[in-house]
Amino acid sequence: MEKDQNKTNGQTGKDQEGRPTLTTRQGHPVTDNQNLRTIGNRGPATLENYHFIEKISHFDRERVPERVVHARGAGAHGVFTAYGKVGDEPIAKYTRARLFQEKGKQTPVFVRFSTVGHGGHSPETLRDPRGFAVKFYTEDGNWDLVGNNLKIFFIRDAMKFPDLIHSQKPDPVTNIQSGERIFDFIASTPESTHMATFLFSPWGIPANYRQMQGSGVNTYKWVNADGQAVLVKYHWEPLQGIKNLTQKEAEAIQAKNFNHATQDLFEAIKEGNYPEWELCVQIMSDDDHPELDFDPLDDTKLWPVDQFPFLPVGKMTLNRNPENYFAEVEQAAFGTGVLVDGLDFSDDKMLQGRTFSYSDTQRYRVGANYLQLPINAPKTHVATNQRDGQMAFNVDTQQGQNPHVNYEPSILGGVKEAPKAGKDYTPRYEANLVRAKIDRTNDFKQAGDTYRNFEDWERDELISNLVSTLATADKRIQDKMIEHFTLADADYGRRVAEGLAKTKKSPEDKGPIGATSPEAGVQEAKDVSHSARPY
């Protein structure tokens, strides 16, 4: 009888009714998960409560450091289906990347959507860019296309990225996000005018993740079999359409559900309503393009669609939810340097800075061996000479590889260099080593174009949100922003100036960017709250 009981409790992992039974991480059966081991039923606990110590110490370590940006996120698995051409041309003319070559070829993907500036459990209704990161598990290894919903960015040089994010994060003294701090940076960084125009319009609050665009933001290169390169920009266009929210609509939703975008994505996939996006590219010859009034490597600029049309290359369908949020979404690690053969970097300064930063932060956040985790590991063979490190649980050796040889070159059976898939792309540079801005900054023209292209209601919403946030800022910041908006479009600057002249707010009325009445929320909590007796 005792043998049968032991077998039931642990060795088979099932109880007498066939239900799975609890064990420790060491595989020991847990027969009492309700009570500490104590001296008497009221007495002190003993130190040798191994099950409790394992349970509580793991609980104490359940979280890894939060992402410094893009902390709040949702994810899903899916598939990318190639069209086998770019527009009406064979795609091999431009790139030898194998995932694009055959019509109907499918590549597994994992996507993580996110907000940018706020914490891991912040509302999904806040005015903030949205992250749109896609991991392609290709036959040639992983490719990460890491971008945002908006097609441009605040800055063009990675040197300023920490400053940008610091300005958007909460004040280091009060721990409250401050529109004044954000506009202090933007007013001092004219290239941010275009991004601010998008961010404070309804495009700054997508209605959900399924109905928003995605973009690689930076300029990349495609390389063909002959080693010839072109500049390329990536765009995800949702086949569900695009929907955005006004500030008041977002605040009303936030009062009911601050997880609405995550819930919308999860439930849609669960119900079989699989969201889809078409991947389009813009292509430009690989040169300086002096005929343009902007630099093609400037990520604060849009490429005019009439000159560089969107060319579809494939479609992505998200069809499976994560089984465990932490293992798949939180530990998912993306990097702009993760490219496959046929895809390459441009000299975009933001892209080159991101390429170091992304992988560096993953090693800090997840660990040195983050690429061994199933969500990050490629689905093709891996053979490296990397060994050991914290939480290593896999050795990257392949059949026929001498396990004693973890270096290269070797005569003794180590790994060998792979054959080249095509000719190398070898650009030539002739310039001095400098610290300097690009020549064609043109910081305001496209901001004006975007303002004029908005519908009337979008312009109204933009002005309202800008005025609401700028009203609490220092007068010097207000004046500089009015100057920048006027340089973009005279009507734009005039309306912001008139709005500020009519708005009376004190410097103490600071709150989240775009919020209609942040100071009223503080006072309302005092006015409508109910007194209670101590107990």
C-alpha positions in Angstrom: 0.0 0.0 0.0 2.8 2.4 0.9 4.6 1.7 -2.4 1.4 2.4 -4.3 0.9 5.7 -2.4 4.4 6.9 -3.2 3.9 6.1 -6.9 0.6 7.9 -6.9 2.0 11.1 -5.2 5.2 11.5 -7.2 6.6 9.0 -9.6 3.8 9.0 -12.1 3.0 12.7 -11.7 -0.8 11.8 -11.3 -3.1 11.3 -8.4 -5.6 8.5 -8.1 -8.1 10.5 -10.3 -5.5 11.1 -12.9 -4.9 14.7 -12.1 -1.3 16.1 -12.3 0.4 16.4 -8.9 2.7 19.2 -7.6 6.5 18.8 -7.2 9.4 20.9 -6.3 11.8 22.0 -9.0 14.0 19.2 -7.9 11.2 16.8 -8.8 10.2 15.9 -5.2 6.5 15.3 -4.6 4.8 18.1 -2.6 2.3 16.5 -0.2 1.4 19.7 1.8 1.4 23.1 0.0 -0.6 24.8 2.7 1.4 24.8 5.9 5.0 25.6 6.9 6.8 23.1 9.0 6.6 24.5 12.5 7.1 23.5 16.2 3.5 22.9 17.0 0.7 24.4 14.9 1.4 27.9 16.3 5.1 27.6 16.9 8.2 29.0 15.1 9.1 27.8 11.6 12.2 25.7 11.1 15.0 26.7 8.7 14.9 23.4 6.9 11.6 24.2 5.2 13.2 23.3 1.8 10.0 23.5 -0.2 9.0 26.9 1.2 12.6 28.2 0.8 12.6 27.1 -2.9 9.1 28.5 -3.5 9.6 31.9 -1.9 13.2 32.5 -3.2 12.0 31.8 -6.7 9.1 34.1 -6.2 11.5 36.8 -5.1 13.3 36.5 -8.4 10.4 36.1 -10.8 11.0 39.4 -12.5 14.0 40.5 -14.7 14.8 44.2 -15.0 12.1 46.0 -16.9 12.9 47.3 -20.4 14.1 50.9 -20.1 11.8 51.6 -23.1 9.0 49.5 -24.5 8.3 47.9 -21.1 4.5 47.6 -21.7 3.9 45.1 -24.4 1.9 42.3 -25.9 2.9 39.6 -28.4 1.7 36.9 -30.7 3.1 34.2 -33.1 2.3 34.0 -36.7 3.6 33.4 -40.2 5.0 35.6 -43.0 4.1 34.7 -46.6 6.3 36.0 -49.4 5.0 37.3 -52.7 8.2 36.3 -54.5 8.5 39.8 -56.1 8.7 43.4 -55.2 5.9 45.3 -56.8 5.9 43.8 -60.3 9.6 43.0 -60.5 11.6 39.9 -59.4 12.8 40.5 -55.9 16.1 38.9 -56.7 16.9 42.1 -58.6 17.3 43.9 -55.3 18.0 41.3 -52.6 19.2 37.7 -52.3 17.5 37.2 -48.9 16.0 33.8 -49.3 12.8 34.4 -47.3 11.5 36.7 -50.0 12.4 34.7 -53.2 9.6 32.2 -53.6 5.9 33.0 -54.0 4.0 31.5 -51.1 7.1 30.7 -49.0 6.2 30.9 -45.3 8.5 31.9 -42.5 7.5 31.7 -38.8 7.4 35.0 -36.9 6.9 36.4 -33.4 5.7 39.9 -33.0 5.9 42.2 -29.9 3.8 45.4 -29.8 4.5 47.9 -27.0 4.2 51.4 -25.7 7.5 53.2 -25.4 8.0 55.5 -22.5 6.0 54.1 -19.6 6.2 51.2 -17.3 5.2 47.5 -17.7 1.7 47.9 -16.3 0.9 51.4 -17.6 -2.3 52.1 -19.4 -2.4 51.4 -23.1 -4.3 54.6 -23.8 -1.4 57.0 -23.1 0.0 59.4 -25.8 3.1 57.5 -26.8 4.7 55.9 -29.9 4.0 52.2 -30.2 6.7 49.6 -30.7 6.3 47.1 -33.6 9.0 44.5 -33.5 9.0 41.3 -35.7 11.3 38.3 -35.3 11.5 36.2 -38.5 12.8 32.7 -37.9 14.3 32.2 -41.4 16.2 29.2 -42.8 19.3 31.4 -42.7 18.8 32.4 -39.0 16.8 35.1 -37.3 16.0 38.5 -38.8 14.6 41.2 -36.4 12.7 44.1 -37.9 12.5 46.4 -34.9 10.4 49.6 -35.4 7.5 51.7 -34.3 4.0 52.5 -35.5 5.1 56.0 -36.6 7.4 56.1 -39.6 9.8 58.8 -38.3 11.6 59.5 -35.0 12.5 62.4 -32.7 16.2 62.5 -33.4 18.7 61.5 -36.1 21.8 60.9 -34.1 22.0 58.1 -31.5 24.1 60.3 -29.2 20.9 62.0 -28.1 18.9 58.9 -27.4 19.4 58.8 -23.6 18.6 62.5 -23.4 15.4 62.0 -25.4 14.2 59.1 -23.2 15.2 60.9 -20.0 13.0 63.9 -21.0 10.0 61.6 -21.6 10.4 59.5 -18.5 9.0 60.8 -15.1 10.8 63.6 -13.4 13.7 62.1 -11.3 12.5 64.1 -8.3 8.7 63.9 -8.4 8.4 60.7 -10.4 5.7 62.4 -12.5 5.8 62.7 -16.3 6.2 66.4 -17.2 5.2 68.0 -20.5 7.5 70.8 -19.7 10.5 68.5 -19.6 9.5 66.9 -22.9 9.0 70.2 -24.7 12.2 71.5 -23.1 14.0 68.8 -25.1 11.9 69.2 -28.2 12.2 73.0 -28.3 16.0 72.6 -28.1 16.0 69.9 -30.8 14.4 71.4 -33.9 14.5 68.0 -35.8 11.9 66.7 -33.3 9.2 69.1 -34.7 8.0 66.6 -37.3 7.6 63.8 -34.7 5.9 66.1 -32.2 3.4 66.9 -35.0 2.5 63.2 -35.3 2.7 62.4 -31.6 0.2 65.1 -30.5 -2.2 64.4 -33.2 -4.6 61.3 -33.1 -1.7 59.3 -34.5 -0.1 59.5 -31.1 -2.8 57.2 -29.6 -3.6 54.1 -31.8 -6.9 52.6 -31.0 -5.4 49.1 -30.6 -2.4 47.0 -31.9 -4.3 45.3 -34.7 -5.3 48.5 -36.4 -2.0 50.4 -36.4 0.8 50.7 -39.0 4.3 49.6 -38.4 7.6 50.9 -39.8 11.3 50.0 -39.6 11.8 53.8 -39.2 15.5 53.7 -40.1 17.0 53.3 -43.6 18.4 49.8 -44.4 20.0 48.3 -47.5 19.2 45.3 -49.7 22.0 43.5 -51.4 21.6 41.2 -54.4 23.7 38.2 -55.6 26.1 40.5 -57.5 26.9 42.6 -54.4 24.8 45.6 -55.6 22.9 47.5 -52.9 19.9 49.8 -52.7 18.5 51.8 -49.8 15.2 50.5 -48.4 12.5 51.4 -45.9 10.1 48.9 -44.4 6.4 49.5 -43.8 3.7 47.3 -42.3 0.2 48.2 -43.5 -2.7 46.7 -41.5 -5.3 44.9 -43.6 -7.9 45.6 -40.8 -7.6 49.3 -41.5 -6.2 52.1 -39.3 -7.9 53.5 -36.2 -6.7 56.2 -33.8 -8.2 57.9 -30.7 -8.7 61.5 -29.6 -7.4 62.4 -26.1 -10.9 62.4 -24.6 -11.8 59.1 -26.2 -8.6 57.6 -24.8 -9.3 58.9 -21.3 -12.8 57.5 -21.3 -11.4 54.1 -22.4 -8.7 54.2 -19.7 -11.4 54.7 -17.0 -12.9 51.3 -18.0 -9.9 49.2 -19.1 -6.2 50.1 -19.1 -5.3 46.8 -20.8 -7.6 47.2 -23.7 -5.1 46.8 -26.6 -3.6 43.6 -25.1 -7.0 42.2 -24.5 -8.2 43.1 -28.0 -5.2 41.4 -29.6 -5.4 38.2 -27.5 -9.2 37.8 -27.9 -9.2 38.4 -31.6 -6.6 35.7 -32.1 -8.4 33.3 -29.7 -11.6 33.8 -31.7 -9.8 33.1 -35.0 -10.0 36.7 -36.2 -6.3 36.7 -37.2 -4.9 40.2 -37.8 -2.8 40.6 -41.0 -0.3 43.2 -42.3 1.2 43.6 -45.7 4.9 44.3 -45.7 5.8 47.1 -48.2 9.1 48.6 -49.0 10.3 51.9 -50.5 13.5 51.5 -52.6 16.0 54.2 -53.5 19.4 53.9 -55.2 22.3 53.8 -52.9 23.8 57.3 -53.2 23.4 60.7 -51.6 20.5 62.0 -53.7 21.5 65.7 -53.9 18.3 66.3 -55.8 16.2 65.8 -52.6 15.8 68.4 -50.0 16.5 65.9 -47.2 19.1 63.2 -46.5 17.8 59.7 -47.2 19.5 58.5 -44.0 17.6 61.0 -41.8 15.1 59.1 -39.8 13.1 62.3 -39.0 12.0 62.4 -42.6 9.4 60.5 -44.7 10.3 59.4 -48.2 7.7 60.9 -50.6 5.4 58.2 -51.7 4.9 59.8 -55.2 8.7 59.4 -55.8 9.3 56.2 -53.9 6.1 54.2 -53.9 5.2 51.4 -51.5 5.9 48.1 -53.1 4.4 45.0 -51.4 6.7 42.0 -50.8 4.6 39.8 -48.4 1.9 39.4 -45.8 2.1 38.6 -42.1 -0.7 36.8 -40.3 -0.8 36.4 -36.5 -2.5 33.2 -35.6 -1.3 32.0 -32.2 -1.3 33.5 -28.7 1.6 33.0 -26.3 1.2 30.2 -23.8 3.2 32.1 -21.2 3.6 35.8 -21.2 6.9 36.0 -19.4 8.7 33.2 -21.3 7.6 34.5 -24.7 6.7 38.2 -24.6 8.8 39.5 -21.6 11.9 37.5 -22.5 11.6 38.1 -26.2 14.8 40.0 -27.2 15.1 42.0 -30.5 18.0 43.8 -32.1 18.4 45.9 -35.2 21.8 44.1 -35.9 20.0 40.8 -36.4 20.1 40.6 -40.2 20.3 37.7 -42.6 22.3 37.5 -45.9 20.9 39.9 -48.5 19.9 42.5 -45.8 22.4 45.1 -44.6 22.8 48.3 -42.6 22.9 51.8 -44.0 24.9 54.6 -42.5 21.9 55.9 -40.7 23.4 57.2 -37.4 20.4 56.2 -35.3 20.4 52.7 -36.8 24.0 52.2 -36.0 23.5 53.4 -32.4 20.5 51.2 -32.0 22.4 48.2 -33.2 24.8 48.3 -30.2 22.2 49.4 -27.7 19.5 46.7 -28.3 21.7 43.7 -27.9 23.5 45.3 -25.0 20.3 45.9 -23.1 19.2 42.3 -23.7 22.4 40.9 -22.1 21.8 43.1 -19.1 18.0 42.4 -18.9 17.7 38.8 -19.8 21.3 37.5 -19.5 24.4 36.6 -21.4 22.7 33.5 -22.9 19.4 35.1 -23.9 19.7 33.7 -27.4 19.4 30.2 -26.0 15.9 30.8 -24.8 13.3 29.2 -27.1 11.6 32.5 -28.0 14.9 34.0 -29.2 16.7 30.9 -30.6 16.8 30.5 -34.3 14.9 27.5 -35.8 17.9 26.6 -38.0 21.2 24.9 -36.9 23.5 26.8 -34.6 27.2 26.0 -34.3 29.3 28.5 -32.4 32.4 28.5 -30.2 30.6 30.4 -27.4 30.6 28.4 -24.2 29.4 28.8 -20.6 28.1 32.0 -19.0 25.2 32.5 -16.6 22.3 30.2 -17.2 23.9 28.3 -20.1 21.9 25.2 -20.7 22.8 24.3 -24.3 26.1 23.7 -26.1 26.1 25.0 -29.7 27.7 22.0 -31.3 26.6 20.1 -34.4 27.0 16.5 -35.6 30.5 15.9 -36.7 31.9 18.8 -34.7 34.8 18.0 -32.2 33.4 19.0 -28.8 36.9 19.5 -27.5 37.6 22.4 -30.0 35.9 25.7 -29.1 38.1 27.9 -31.3 38.7 28.6 -35.0 40.7 27.9 -37.1 41.5 24.3 -36.2 42.8 21.1 -37.8 41.1 18.9 -35.2 37.5 19.0 -36.3 36.2 22.4 -35.2 33.6 24.4 -37.1 34.6 26.0 -40.4 33.6 29.3 -42.1 30.5 29.1 -44.2 30.6 29.6 -48.0 29.5 33.0 -49.2 26.0 33.2 -50.7 27.0 36.0 -53.1 29.4 38.8 -53.8 30.3 41.1 -50.9 28.8 44.5 -50.8 31.9 46.8 -50.5 31.0 50.5 -50.3 33.8 53.1 -50.6 34.3 56.0 -48.2 36.3 59.2 -48.7 35.8 61.6 -45.8 37.5 62.9 -42.7 36.6 61.6 -39.2 34.4 64.3 -37.7 31.7 65.1 -35.2 29.2 67.0 -37.3 25.5 67.2 -38.3 24.4 66.2 -41.7 24.2 69.0 -44.3 20.5 68.8 -45.3 18.7 69.1 -41.9 15.5 70.9 -43.3 13.8 70.4 -39.9 10.5 72.1 -40.6 9.3 71.5 -44.1 7.9 68.0 -43.7 6.4 69.0 -40.3 4.4 71.6 -42.3 3.5 69.1 -45.0 2.2 66.7 -42.4 0.2 69.4 -40.7 -1.4 70.4 -44.0 -2.1 66.8 -44.9 -4.1 66.2 -41.7 -7.9 66.4 -41.9 -9.5 69.4 -40.1 -10.5 67.4 -37.1 -6.9 66.0 -36.8 -5.5 69.5 -36.9 -8.0 70.6 -34.2 -7.0 67.7 -32.0 -3.3 68.4 -32.6 -3.6 72.1 -31.5 -5.7 71.2 -28.5 -3.2 68.6 -27.3 -0.2 70.8 -27.9 -1.8 73.8 -26.1 -2.9 71.7 -23.1 0.6 70.4 -22.6 2.6 73.6 -23.5 0.3 75.7 -21.3 2.2 74.7 -18.2 5.7 75.1 -19.7 8.1 77.9 -19.2 7.4 80.9 -21.4 10.8 80.5 -23.2 9.8 77.0 -24.2 6.4 78.1 -25.4 8.0 80.8 -27.5 10.6 78.5 -29.1 7.9 75.9 -30.0 5.7 78.6 -31.5 8.7 79.7 -33.6 9.3 76.1 -34.8 5.6 75.5 -35.6 5.5 78.8 -37.5 8.5 77.8 -39.5 6.7 74.6 -40.4 3.4 76.3 -41.3 2.2 79.9 -40.5 -1.3 78.7 -39.6 0.2 76.0 -37.4 2.2 78.5 -35.3 -0.6 81.0 -35.2 -3.1 78.5 -33.8 -0.8 77.3 -31.1 0.1 80.9 -30.1 -3.6 81.9 -30.0 -4.5 78.8 -28.0 -1.8 79.5 -25.4 -2.9 83.1 -25.1 -6.4 82.0 -24.2 -5.3 79.2 -21.7 -4.6 80.1 -18.1 -2.7 77.4 -16.3 -0.2 77.7 -13.5 3.2 75.9 -13.5 1.8 73.6 -10.8 -0.7 72.2 -13.3 1.7 69.7 -14.8 0.7 66.3 -15.8 1.0 63.6 -18.5 1.4 64.9 -22.0 -1.8 65.7 -23.8 -4.0 65.1 -20.8 -7.0 67.4 -20.8 -7.1 68.4 -17.2 -4.4 66.6 -15.1 -4.6 69.2 -12.3 -8.4 68.6 -12.0 -7.8 64.9 -11.3 -5.7 65.8 -8.2 -8.3 68.2 -6.9 -11.2 65.9 -7.7 -9.7 63.1 -5.6 -9.8 65.5 -2.7 -13.3 66.8 -3.4 -15.3 63.7 -4.1 -13.5 61.2 -1.8 -15.4 59.8 1.3 -14.2 60.0 4.8 -13.8 56.8 6.8 -13.3 55.9 10.4 -10.1 54.1 11.5 -10.6 50.4 12.4 
